[in-house]
Amino acid sequence: MQWMALTTPPVTAPAAARKPHSFTHHGITVEDPYAWLRDPGYPEVTDKEVLAHLEAENAWFESRMAAQKPLIDTLFTEMRGRIKEADKSVPQKDGDYLYWIEFEEGAEYKKWWRRPVAGGEDQLILDEVALAEGHEYFRLGALSVSQGGRLLAYAVDDNGSERFTARIKDLATGELLADEIPGTLSALVWVAGDKGLVYSLVNEQWRTDNARLHWLGQPLESDVELYHEDDEGFRVGSSLSANEQWLIISASDHETSEVHLIPAADPLAEPILVKPRQKGVEYDVDLHGETLFVHTNDSHENFRLATAPLSAPGEWTTLIEGSDEFYLTGVDLFRDFYVTEGRVRGLDRIEVRYYDDPARIEAISFPEASYSAGLGDNPEWAMDVLRVSYESMVSPSTVYDYDVAARSLTTLKVQEIPSGYDASLYVTERLEIPARDGTAIPVSVLCRKDRTPGGPLHLYGYGAYGISIDPGFSTSRLSLVDRGFAYAIAHIRGGDDMGRAWYKAGKLERRTNTFNDFVDVARGLIERGYTEAGRISISGGSAGGELMGAVANSDPDLWGAVVAHVPFVDVLATMLDESLPLTPGEWPEWGNPIEDREAFELIRSYSPYDQVRPQAYPPIMVTAGLNDPRVTYWEPAKWVARLREMKTDDNELILKTNMGAGHGGKSGRFESLKETAEEFAFILWQLGIEP
């Protein structure tokens, strides 16, 4: 953020006005005196009183953090010093070209390059730096080179609203075509010999309920809707099969999916329905010749792999059985073999398998006991060397080539840290800490070998949507670890770190397991001597921000500092408002409190905003994005207003709303670092750690 000179710094925190407002469901009336912070014209926010309150909170944030500016600058400088500013990715062959991306010295954004395999000049195909110029926020969404290699389709969001405008560039001439598609939120898929582009528009409720075909050179009004989804909870997405012969249109919510196939050469052909949707059954498909490969959870929650003939796509025959031990997360098909990815006891596993010999399974071996690994960019159908990525909490990001025939890894690139990094100074552990119901919760811990036991500890968690938090590498994290912190990741239920059952055990009626796991991990780390109550800083964003709010309510004495980024804290009101963009699609995750009284009462019992109570709270830093379509700005604003009203302590409570950004905060690699520096400065300040 920019530090402005405050002529009259505020001397007291802003107090939001209380205005009578209530809603009633299932005979239960809930008072919501800060509901007015939602601008009735959203997504346009023009209400002067609302804007004035947000600006007042920002001024309070600046005034409280002003004394920390030297520390913020120090943290930012050391974080930036760990980033190789002039950097490039390892080139990868796709058709007639090698493609790579580059960062120039000091640049916030990337440049996209290619060079003919046969030899020739490097060609700049997309310049994010130029596209971002003059914009407070910039994000490149989809990017897709046509199969013939001449055209580039890309989409840009310049305000954080996640409504992208798609453009098409002629790479031979460097000129932009007249075709322009505003309001996309999807991949951009080339079909019909590069004459057509398939995309999805986002509707007024920020839902992609369609797949549309644009013929190059034709007006948008003539675009054809290939598929329309009537269930308001479902989202639509499109992709190409690995052999690029089929357009795959998928519709899904958080627990059910359905797939249609269309020949990529003839996108107006009648779609083939693979199998009608069945509640609770997820599946995705790819094709090898006339055989469908189906990745599905229909018979086992950890997924199986099945095959089916294209002539009878709904008749699935098991190829790889579902397993309690192996969580099958994905399948990638290639001409001569296929690759399965998954996790065993929470650790990544990559296996090469063969079409003609199901018993031949070749796992790729990695050196450490705890790590994160996966397939990288492998764009061609006929691959014999696979690009693989690898990292751990102590090992910087590494790019390998894996020779399938030789079964050997070749190191192509190891993340460089210009200011220096000695992995031998650090140690990582993987613990198991029992939750209150006896379930063993995995915890990944990083610290220096010379750390004093019982010192400060930072605990991170997410725990929702079946999203795992992998034990990967972070250069920013070192700014805490080098100041005596242990850094721990709690792999709590609600994520799928330990398989699909792990996810299910933290959603719907079992949602509170997520919060309990996080608290119990903290207590377990205290019992093991890693830290002490009150010396733990915690952070999480979005649904992880909901986690922060829930545990600040339930166990405030444990935490020395809480950082909640774009926190989903007004859960009850949001899940009751089906006009909001995400709500209908979120009911399978949280429950539908409109129709279900038990869901209403359960959500109300843990919704952080609804459970704020008169008690002492730890120091709390909150962030929001005015243009955020995922967690609307008024959720953190309302939560902070209620905390100010109810809390009985004098601890810091600050809110920063990015007035020109969305869910991800500031864009650009250095601007986002500044926000991390602010977060860490707040933590060090509140825990009394010497800079």
LUMDO-268780 format. One record per residue: residue in one letter; x, y, z of N, C-alpha, C in turn. Coordinates in steps of 0.1 Angstrom, whole numbers, plus 5000, padded with zeros to 4 digits. Layout:
BEGIN
AXYZXYZXYZ/...
//
This chain:
BEGIN
M500849885000500050005000500950125000/Q500450244996501150364996500950435010/W502050475016501950545029501750695026/M500550735030500150875028500450965040/A500851085038501051175049499751215055/L499551185067498251215074498351345081/T497651445076497751575083497051575097/T496051495098495351485111495151335113/P496151265118495951115121494751095130/P493950995128492850965137493450925150/V492750965161493150935174492350815181/T491250785174490450675179490050595167/A489750465169489350375159487950415154/P487650395141486250425136485250335143/A484150395146483050315152481850325142/A481550205136480450205126479150225133/A478250295126476950325131476150195132/R475350185142474450065144473050115138/K472550035129471250065123470349945124/P469149965129468249845131468049765118/H468349645118468049545107468049405113/S467149335108467049195112466449105101/F466648975103466048875093465548755101/T464548695096463848585104463748465094/H464248345099464148215092463848115103/H462948025099462647905108462247955122/G461548075122461048125134462148195143/I463348205138464448255145464848395139/T464848495148465148635143466648665147/V467348715137468748755139468948905137/E469548965146469749115145471149135138/D471049225129472249255121472449405119/P472949475129472949625129473949685119/Y474849595113475849645104475649605090/A474349565087474049515074474149635064/W474049755068474049875060475349895053/L476449825057477749835051477749765037/R476749695034476649635020475949745012/D476649795002476049894993475049824984/P473749874984472649814977472949804962/G473849884957474249884943475349794939/Y475849714949476849614946476549534934/P477549514924478949524926479549664925/E478749764921479149904921479049954936/V480150004941480150064955480250214954/T479150284956479150424955478550494967/D477950414976477350474988478450554996/K478150684998479150775004479450735018/E478450695026478650655039479450525041/V479150435032479950305032481450335028/L481650415018483050445014483750525024/A483050615031483650695041484150605053/H483250505056483650425067484950335063/L484950285051486050205047487350295046/E487250415042488350505042488850535056/A487850555065488250575079489050455085/E488550335082489250215086490650215080/N490850255067492150255061493050355068/A492450475071493250575078493750525092/W492850455099493250405112494350295110/F494150215100495250115097496550185095/E496550285087497850355084498450425096/S497550485104498050545116498650445126/R498050335127498550235137499750165132/M499850145119501050075113502150175110/A501950305111502950405107504350375114/A504250345127505450325135506250205130/Q505550115124506149985119506750005105/K506650115099507150135085508550095084/P509450135093510850085091510949935091/L510249865100510249725100509649665087/I508549725082507949675070508949695058/D509649805058510649825048511749725049/T512149695061513249595063512749455058/L511549415062511049285058510849285043/F510349385037510149385022511449375015/T512449445020513849445014514349305014/E514249235026514849105027514049005019/M512749015018511948925010512248944995/R512349074991512649094977514049044974/G514949054983516349004981516448854979/R515348784983515348644980514848604967/I514348704960513748674946514748714936/K514948624927515748654915514948734906/E515248864905514448954898514448934883/A515648914877515648874863515748724862/D514548664858514448524859513648474847/K513748344844513048284833512748144836/S511648094831511247954832512047864823/V512047734825512747644816511847634803/P512447654792511647644779511047504778/Q509847504772509147374769508647374755/K508847254748508447244735506947214734/D506347284725504947264721504747284706/G504747174699504647184684505947234679/D505847344671507047394664507847494672/Y507447514684508047624692508447574706/L509447644711509847644725509247764732/Y508547744743507847854750508447874764/W508547994769508948024782508448164787/I508548194800508248324805509448384812/E509548514812510648584818510148704827/F510848724838510648844845511948924843/E511749054840512949144839513249214852/E514449264854514849324867513849434871/G513249424883512349524888510949514883/A510649424874509249414868508349344877/E507149394878506049324886505449214878/Y505449214865504749114857505649044847/K505148944841505948854832505848904817/K506748854810506748854795506748714790/W505948684780505848544774506548544761/W507448444759508348434748508148294741/R508648294729508748164722509948174711/R510348064707511448054697511147924688/P511347934675511147814667512147704670/V511647584671512447464674513547454664/A513247484651514147474640515247574640/G515047674649516047784649515347914645/G515848024650515248154646515248254658/E514748364656514748474666513748444677/D514048494690513048484701511948584697/Q510748544701509548624698508748654710/L508548784713507748824725506348814721/I505548714727504148694722503148774731/L503548794744502648874753503448944763/D503149074765503949164774502949204785/E503049134796502149174808502549314813/V503749344813504249474818503549584810/A503449574797502849684789501349684791/L500749564792499249554794498849614808/A499749594818499449644832499649794834/E500349854824500749994826499450084828/G499550164838498450254841497350194849/H497450074853496350004861496849974875/E496050004885496349974898496349824901/Y495549754893495449604894495549544880/F496249434879496349364866496449214869/R495649134862495848994863495548934849/L496448854845496248774832495548644836/G494448624829493648504831494048394822/A493148354813493448244803494448294793/L495248204788496248234777496348104769/S496148114756496047994748496548024733/V497647954729498147964716497347864707/S496947914695496147824686497047704682/Q496347604678497047474674498047494663/G497747584654498647614643499747704647/G499647764659500747844664500747994660/R499748034652499748174647498948274656/L497948224663497048314670497248294685/L497148394693497148394708495848454713/A495148374721493948424728494348444743/Y494048554748494348584762493248664769/A493148664782492048744789492748814801/V492248944803492749034813491649084822/D492049094835491249164845492049274850/D491549404849492349514854491749584866/N490749514873490249584885489949484897/G490249354895490149264906488749204907/S487849234897486449184898486349044892/E487448984886487448854880486448844869/R486248954862485448954849486448994839/F486948904831488048914822487548954808/T488349034801488149064787489148984778/A488548904769489448824760489748894747/R490948884743491448944730492248834723/I492448864710493148764701494248844694/K495448794694496548854688497148764677/D497348834665498048764654499548764657/L500148654660501548644664502448664652/A501948654639502748684628502948824625/T501948904628501949054626502049134638/G501749074650501749144662500549224665/E499549224655498349304656497249234664/L496449314671495249254678494149254667/L493449134667492249124659491149214665/A490149234657489049314662488149244672/D488249114672487449034681487849064696/E486849094704486949134718485749074725/I486048994736484948934743485048974758/P484149074762484149114776483349014785/G483749014798482948934807483148784808/T484348744804484648604805485248564818/L485048434822485648374834485948234831/S486948204822487048064817488348044810/A488647924806489647894797489247944783/L490147954774489947994760490447874752/V489547814745489847684738489647694723/W490747664716490747674701490047544695/V489247564686488547454679488447484664/A487947384657487647394643488747454635/G489947394636491147434629491547574632/D491347624644491747754649490747864643/K489647824638488647924633487647964644/G487647884655486647914665487347914679/L486747984688487247994702486047964711/V486247864720485147834730485547904743/Y484547964750484748044762483448034770/S483448084783482348094791482148244796/L480948294795480648424801480248414815/V480648514823480148514837478848594837/N477748544843476548614843476448724855/E475348784857475248894867475548844881/Q475248714883475548654896476948594897/W477848624887479148584887479248424886/R478348374878478348224875478548204861/T479448104858479548064844478647944841/D477547984835476447884833476347844818/N477447864810477447844796478747814790/A478747754778479947744770479547794756/R480247894751479947964739481047944728/L480647954716481547944705481548074697/H482848124696482948254688483748214675/W483148254664483848234651484648364649/L485948344646486848454644486348544633/G486348674636485948774626484448804625/Q483648724633482248744633481848824646/P480748904645480248984657479848894668/L480048944680479648864692478248814692/E477348894686475948864686475648724679/S476648684670476448564663477048444670/D477648464682478248354689477248254693/V477648124693476648014695476847964709/E475747944716475747884729475747734727/L476847664730477047524728476347444739/Y476347504751475747444763475347544773/H474147524779473647614790473347524802/E473747574813473447494826472347564833/D471247494836470047544843470147544858/D470947454863471147444878472047564883/E471447654890472247774894473447744903/G473447624909474647594917475847534909/F475647504896476647444888477447554881/R478747524878479547604869479947524857/V480247594846480547524834482047564830/G482747464825484147484820484447404808/S485347444800485647374787487147354787/S487547244780488947214778489047114765/L490247094761490446994751491046864757/S490646754750491246624754492746634752/A493546544758495046544757495446534742/N494646454734495046434720494446554711/E493746644718493246764711492146734701/Q491546614702490546584692489146604697/W488946634710487646644716487546774724/L486446834723486146944732485346884744/I485846914756485246854768484546964776/I483246964777482447064784481946994797/S482347054809482046994822481147094829/A480247044836479347114846479447054859/S479647134870479847074883479547174894/D479247114906479247194918480347134927/H480247144940481247094949481146944951/E480146874946480046734948479446654937/T479046714926478446644915478946704902/S479146614892479546664879478946584867/E479046644855478546594843479346644832/V479646554822480546584811479846554797/H480046654788479646634774480946644765/L480946564754482046564745481546614731/I482346694724482046744711483246734703/P483246684690484446674682485046814680/A486346834683486946964683486847024668/A486946934659486946974645485547024640/D484546984648483147014644482347054656/P482647174662482047214675480547224675/L479847234663478447244663477747104662/A478546994663478046864663477246834675/E476346734675475546704687476446654698/P476346714710477246674721476946534725/I477946464730477746324736477846334751/L476746294757476646294772477346174777/V478446184785479146074790478245994800/K477746054810476845994819476046094826/P474746084828473946184834474346204849/R474246324853474746364867473946284877/Q474646244888474046174899474546244912/K473646284920474046364932475146294940/G476246364942477346314950478446234942/V478146224929479146154920479946254912/E481246254913482046344905482846264895/Y483046314883483846244874484446344864/D485546314858486146384847486746284837/V486846324825487246224815488346274805/D489046184799489946214788489846094778/L490446104767490246004757491645954751/H491745824748492845764741492245684730/G492345724718491745654707490245664709/E489645544709488145534711487745494725/T488745504734488545474748488445594757/L487445604765487345704775488045654788/F488845744794489345714808488645804817/V487945744827487045814836487645814851/H487845934856488345944870487145984878/T486745894887485445914894485445854908/N484545914916484345874930483045794932/D482545734921481145674922481145554931/S482245474932482345354941483245364952/H484145464952485045484964485345634965/E485245684977485445834979486845884975/N487845794975489145834970489345814955/F488345794948488245784933488845654928/R488345614917488845504909489145554895/L489845474887489945504873489245394865/A488345434856487645334848487745374833/T487445274825487445304810486045274805/A485845324793484545304786484745324771/P484045244763484145274749483445404745/L483945474735483245594731481845574726/S481645454721480245414716479345394728/A479745374740478945354752479645424763/P479645554763480545624773480045614788/G478845564790478345554804478645414810/E479145324802479445194807480845184812/W481045204825482445214830482945084836/T484145044832484844924837486044964845/T486244914857487344964865488644924860/L489545014859490944994856491844994868/I491645094877492345104890491245124900/E491245024910490245024920490545144930/G489445194936489545294946490245224958/S490845314966491745254977491645354989/D491645295001491645375013493045435015/E494145365010495445415011495845515001/F495445494989495945584978494745674973/Y494945804974493945894970494345944956/L493545894946493845924932493246064928/T494146164927493746294925493646334910/G494246264901494246304887494946204878/V494546214865495146124855495446214843/D496646194837497146254825497446154815/L496846164803497046074792498046124782/F498946034778499846064767499745944757/R500445964745500245864735500645724739/D501745704745502345574748502145524762/F501645614771501545584785500545684792/Y500245664804499445764812500045774826/V499745884832500345914845499245934855/T499345874867498345894878499145974888/E498346074894498846144905497946124917/G498446124929497646114941498546124953/R497946084965498646094977498545974985/V499545934992499645825001499945885015/R499045865025499245925038499646075037/G499046145027499246285026500446335018/L501246235013502346275005502146244990/D502646334982502346314967503046194962/R502346134952502846014945502546024930/I503546004922503346014907503745874901/E502845824893503145684888502945684873/V503845634865503745614851503145474849/R502045464841501345334838501245314823/Y500945194819500945164805499645094800/Y499245144788497945094783497944944781/D499044894776499044744772499444654784/D499744714795500144624806499744694820/P498544664824498044734836498844704849/A499644594849500444564860501744634861/R502044704850503344774850503144914855/I503644934867503545064874504945114878/E505245234874506545284877506445424884/A506645414897506545534906507845624904/I507745754904508845844904509245864918/S510545834921511045844935511645984938/F511446034950511946164954512746144967/P513646234970514646204981514246234995/E513246314997512846355011511646285016/A511546285029510346215035509146305035/S509246435034508046525033508346625022/Y507446635012507646715000506346734993/S506446814982505346844973505846824959/A505146734951505646714938504446694929/G504646724916503546704906504046724892/L503246674882503546704868503546854866/G504546894858504547034853503847054840/D504447134831503847164818504247054808/N503346974804503646864794502546874783/P502746964774501647004765501446904753/E502446824750502346744738501846604740/W501246544730500546414731501646304731/A502646314723503746214722504946264730/M504946234743505946274752506746154756/D508146164757508946054762509746104774/V509746234776510346294788509346394794/L509046374807508046444814508646554823/R508046674823508446784831507746764845/V508546774855508046744869508546854878/S507746894887508046994897508146934911/Y509046994920509346934933509747044942/E509347034955509847124965509447064979/S510147114989509747085003509847205011/M509547195024509647315032511147365034/V512147285031513547325032514147325018/S513547265008514147254995513447344985/P514247444979513647534970513047464958/S512047534951511347474940512347424929/T512147304924513047234915512247184903/V512847204891512247154879513047044873/Y512446924871513146814866512546774852/D513346704845512846624834512946474838/Y511946404836511946264839511846184826/D512946104824513046024812512245894815/V511145874808510245764811510945634808/A511645624798512245494794513445464804/A514245554807515345534816514945544831/R513745594834513245614847514245694856/S514745804850515745894857515346034856/L515646104867515346254868516646334865/T516446434857517546534854517146664859/T517946734867517646864873517846964862/L516747044859516847154849517047284856/K516447304867516447434874516147424888/V516947494897516647504911516447654914/Q515347684921515047824925516247884931/E516647994925517848074930517348174941/I518148194951517848284962519048384963/P518948494956520148584954520848624967/S519948644978520548694990521148574998/G521048454993521648344999520648255007/Y520948125007520048035015520847905017/D520947865029521747745033520747645039/A520347545031519247455036519747375048/S521047365050521547285062521247355075/L520847485075520547545087519147515092/Y518347455084516847435087516547285088/V515447265095514947125096513447125095/T512947025088511447015087511046875093/E509846885099509346765106507846745101/R507446625102506046595100505546525112/L504646595119504146535132502646485130/E502246415139500746375140500346415154/I499346505155498846545168497346505169/P496946435180495546395181494646505183/A493546505176492446595178491646545190/R490646625195489846585206489046465204/D488746425192488046305189488946185186/G490246205188491246095186491846095173/T491346165163491946165149493246225149/A494246155143495646215142495646315131/I496046435134496146545124497546575120/P497846555107499246585103499646735104/V500846755108501346895109502746895103/S502946985094504347005088504947125095/V506147115100506847215108508247245102/L508547375101509847415096510447515107/C511747495110512447585119513947575117/R514647675122516047665122516547555132/K517647495129518147395138518547455151/D518947585151519447645164518347725171/R517047695167515947765174515847725188/T515447825197515247805211513847735213/P513847625219512447555222511547655229/G510347645227509347725234509147865228/G509847895217509848035211508548055204/P508448165196507248195189507048095178/L505748085174505347985164504248045155/H504348035142503348075133502547945128/L501247955129500447835125499547875114/Y499547805103498747835091497747725089/G496547765084495547665081494547715071/Y493847625065492847655055491647565058/G491547445053490547345058489247365052/A489147365038487847375032487947335017/Y486747305011486647274997487547164992/G488047075001488946974996490247024991/I490647134995491947194990493047155000/S494047094995495147055004496147175005/I496847175016497947275018499247195018/D499947205007501147115006502347175014/P503247085018504447135025505547185015/G505247295009506147344999507047455004/F507847514995508847604999508347754998/S508847835007508447975006509648065011/T510048155003511148245007510648345017/S509448395016508848495025508848435039/R508448315040508348245053509648265062/L510848265055512048275062512248395070/S511448505067511548625075511048605089/L510148505091509748475105510648365110/V511048265102511848155107513148205112/D513748295104515148345108515048435120/R513848475125513748545137513248465149/G513448335148513248245159511848175159/F511048195148509748125147509947985143/A509047895147508747775140507547805131/Y507547755119506447775110505747645108/A504447635111503747505111502447515102/I502247415094501047405086500147295092/A498947325096498047225101497247165090/H497347045087496646975076495246925081/I494447025084493246995091492146935082/R491146875088489946825081489246935074/G488646905062488047005054488847025041/G490147005042491046995030491046845027/D491646805016491746665012493146615013/D493946675022495346635024495446485026/M494546425033494646285037493546195029/G493046255019492046175011490646245012/R489746185004488446245002487646245016/A487846135023487146125036487546245045/W488846285044489346395052488546525049/Y488246545036487446655032486046655037/K485446535036484046525040483946535055/A484946505063484946515077485046655082/G485146755073485246895077484246985070/K483146925064482147005057480746975063/L479847055059478447035063478247025078/E477646915082477346895096478546865105/R479746845098480946815105481946935104/R481447055100482347165098483147205110/T482647185122483347235133484647145136/N484747035130485946955131487147035127/T486947115116488047205111488647295121/F487747365128488147455138488747385150/N488147275155488647205166490047145163/D490247095151491547045147492647145148/F492347265143493347375144493747415158/V492747425167492947455181493747335187/D493347215184494047105191495447085186/V495747125173497147125168497947225176/A497347345178498047445186498347395200/R497347335206497547285220498647175220/G498547095210499546985209500947035207/L501147135199502447195197502947255210/I502047315218502447365231502847255240/E502147145241502447035249503846975245/R504146975233505446925228506547015230/G506347135235507347225238507847315227/Y507047315216507447405205507147555208/T506147575216505847715219505047725231/E504447845234503647865246502347935242/A501247925250500047995247500348145247/G499748215237500048355236501248395227/R502048295224503148315215502948255201/I501748225198501348175185500648275177/S501248305165500548385155499848295145/I498748335140498048255131497548335119/S497348265108496848335096496148245087/G495248295079494448225069493648325061/G493248275049492548365040491348305034/S490248385032489048335026488348235035/A488148105031487648015041488547995053/G489848015050490848015061490748135070/G490148245065489848355073488648325082/E487648245077486548195085487148115097/L488148035094488847965105489448055115/M490048165110490648255120489648315129/G488448355123487448415131486848315141/A486648195137486048095146486948065158/V488348055155489148015167489548135175/A489448255169489548375178488348385187/N487148345183486048345192486148235203/S486648115198486548005208487747995217/D488948035213490148015221491048145220/P490548255224491348375222492648385229/D492748315241493948315249495148245242/L494948165232496048085226496848175217/W496248285211496848355200497448485204/G498748505199499348635202499048735191/A498648685179498348775168497548685158/V496548755152495648685142495648775130/V495948715118495848785105494748705097/A493748775093492648715085492548795072/H492848725061492848785048491448755041/V490848855036489548845029488748735036/P488448745049487848635056486348625053/F485948495051484548455049483948435063/V483548545069483148545083481648575086/D480948615075479448645077478748525070/V479048405075478648285068477148265067/L476448295078474948275078474248365068/A474548495069473848595060474148565046/T475448525043475748495029475048375024/M475048265032474348145027472848155027/L472348265033470848285032470548375020/D471548425013471248525002471648454989/E470648394983470848324970471148414958/S470948544960471248644950472748664949/L473548634959474948654959475648554949/P476748594943477248514932477548364936/L478148344947478648204950477648124958/T476648184964475848114974475247984969/P474447974958473847844955474847734953/G475947764947477047664945477747624958/E477547704968478247674981477447594990/W476147574988475347494997475847354999/P476347284988476847144991478047145001/E478747265002479847275011479447305025/W478447395027478147455040476747405045/G475847375035474447345039473647465034/N472347435033471347535028470447585040/P470847695046470047735058468747795054/I468447815041467147865037466047755039/E466447635035465447525035465647435048/D466847435054467147335064467447415077/R466447395087466647455100467947415107/E468247285106469447235113470647305107/A470747315094471847385088471947535092/F470747595093470647735098471247745112/E470847655121471347665135472847625136/L473247535128474647495129475547605123/I475247665112476047775106476047895116/R474847925122474848035131475748005143/S475847875147476647845159478147865157/Y478647865145480047885143480448015134/S479448075127479648185119480448295127/P481648325123482448415132481748555135/Y481048615126480348735128479248725138/D478548615137477348595146477848545160/Q479048505161479448455174480448545182/V480648665176481448765184480748785197/R481448795208480948805221481748895230/P481148945241481949035250483048955257/Q484248965252485448895258486648965253/A487848935259489048985254489448905241/Y489848975231490348915218491848945216/P492548855209493948885206494048995196/P495149045194495349145183495049085169/I494249165161493749115149493949215137/M494549165127494649235114493849175103/V493049255096492049205087492249275073/T492149205062492249265049490949235041/A490649315031489549305023489849365009/G489049324999489149384986487749444982/L487749564978486449634975485849554963/N486649504953486049444942485949294943/D486149244955486249094956484849034954/P484748944944483448874941483248754949/R484348704956484248574963483848594978/V484648684985484248724998484048874997/T482748914997482449054995482949145006/Y483349265003484049355012483349375025/W481949365025481249395037481349295048/E481749165044481949065054483049105064/P484249125060485249175070484949305076/A484249395069483949525075482949515086/K481949425084480949405094481549335106/W482349235104483049165114483849255123/V484649335117485549435125484649525133/A483549575126482649665134482049605146/R481649475145481049405157482149375167/L483349345162484449315172484749445180/R484749565173485049685180483949715191/E482749675187481649705196481749615209/M482049485207481949385217483149355225/K484349365219485549315226485849405238/T486449335249486649405261488049445264/D488949425254490349455255490749575247/D492049615249492649725241493549685231/N493549555227494449505217494149565203/E495149565194495049615181493949545173/L493149615166492149565156492249665144/I492749615133492949705121492449635109/L491849715100491249665088491749745076/K492349675066492749745054491949695042/T491249785035490449745023491249795011/N491549705002492149744990491049794981/M491149924978490049994971490049964956/G491149904951491249874937491649734934/A491349644943491749504941490649414946/G490849284943489849184946490249074956/H489948954954490148844964491648814966/G492448834956493848804958494748914963/G494149034967494949144971495649214960/K496649284963497449354953498049254943/S498049304930498649224920500149264918/G500849184911502349214909503149144920/R504349094916505049004925505649084937/F505949214935506449294946505449364954/E504349414947503249474955502649374965/S502449244960501949144969502949114981/L504249124978505249114989505149215000/K504749334995504549445005503449415015/E502449345010501349315019501749205029/T502649105024503149005033504049075043/A504849175039505749245049504849315059/E503749375056502849435065502349325075/E501949215070501449105079502449065089/F503649035084504748985093505149095103/A505149225099505449335108504449335119/F503149325115502149325126502349205136/I502749095131502948975139504149005149/L505249045143506449075151506149175162/W505449285158505049395167504249335178/Q503149265175502249215186502849105195/L503849025190504448925198505748985205/G506049105202507149175209508449115205/I508549075192509849015187510749125182/E511949125187512849235182513149215167/P513049325159513249315145514549255141/
//
